[in-house]
Amino acid sequence: MKIASNIAGGLLGLAFIVFSLIVLLKLVPMPPPPEGTPVALFMGALVPTGYLTFVKILELIGGCLVAVPRTRNFGLLVLGPIILNILAFHIFIAKGEGLFGVPIVISVLALFLLWSGRKAFAGLMN
């Protein structure tokens, strides 16, 4: 179980590190969403205000923390709300488009890590 947790933590951390660096360093040009769609309106609110940069910095920090077994649970606490927001974006704003793929894989990896470290989170439930 420990090896599987380390692999899942490494994959989840790597995914968040890579995706945050792609946006922060502008490594890949992002095509603009179709004009007037809910996705375009949502991104129009996040990008100019700097909120997306803030979220990507938290993703980078959370990805680094999750990749290290000793800080994995703290990293999950940082990434948990971000993962929920990714799922909510794809379900409610994008109307399910792009949901099946990376967001589901990330969610499954995070749920597996939460399950394998559930004893550490038991204190939060009291």
Protein Blocks (a to p, Z undefined) as FASTA:
>chain_A
ZZmmmmmmmmmmmmmmmmmmmmmnomaccddddehiaklmmmmmmmmnommmmmmmmmmm
mmmmmmpmklmmmmmmmmmmmmmmmmmmmmmmnnopakacjkmmmmmmmmmmmmmmmmmm
mmmmZZ
